């Protein structure tokens, strides 16, 4: 996969970038939003796609 499909996921609570993942930009037009574990807040929180 190419680097232009790589996106960053940042925690909504602490605003830290915790995860990197790939996204198919042809099929998913909206920003990705997933529940993931945040190490700094030690909870499962919502992580949103950032620029």
N, C-alpha and C positions, 0 to 999 in steps of 0.2 A: 504494500500500500504506500501511497505517496505521502509526503509530509503535509500537503495541503488538506488532507482529511483528518489530521491530528488536531484534537481539541483539548482544552484545559477545563477541568471541573473544579469550581471553587465552592467552598462551604458558605452557606447563607449566613450562618451565625458569626463565625470568626473571620470570614473573607479570605482565608488562606487557600492557595491552590494545592490540593492534595492528590488529585488523580489526573492522568492523561489517558485519553482513549481515542478511538477512531470513529468517524461518523460518515455515513453515506449521504452526501449533501444533495444528491439528486432526489432521494426519496423522503428525507427528513428536512423540511424547510424551517420549522420552528427550532428554538433553542432547546437543547437537551436538558432534562431535569431528572435526576436520579437520587434515590435515598442511599447514601453510603456512610461508612463509619468515618468519623473525624477524630484524628489522634489528639488534637489539641483540646477539644471539648469533651472527648471520650463518650460520645453519643452517636447514634445514627441520626444524621441530619440530611436535609435536602442539599444537594450539590447542583449548581447551575453551570451551564456552559458560559465561558468567558471569551473575550477576544483573544 
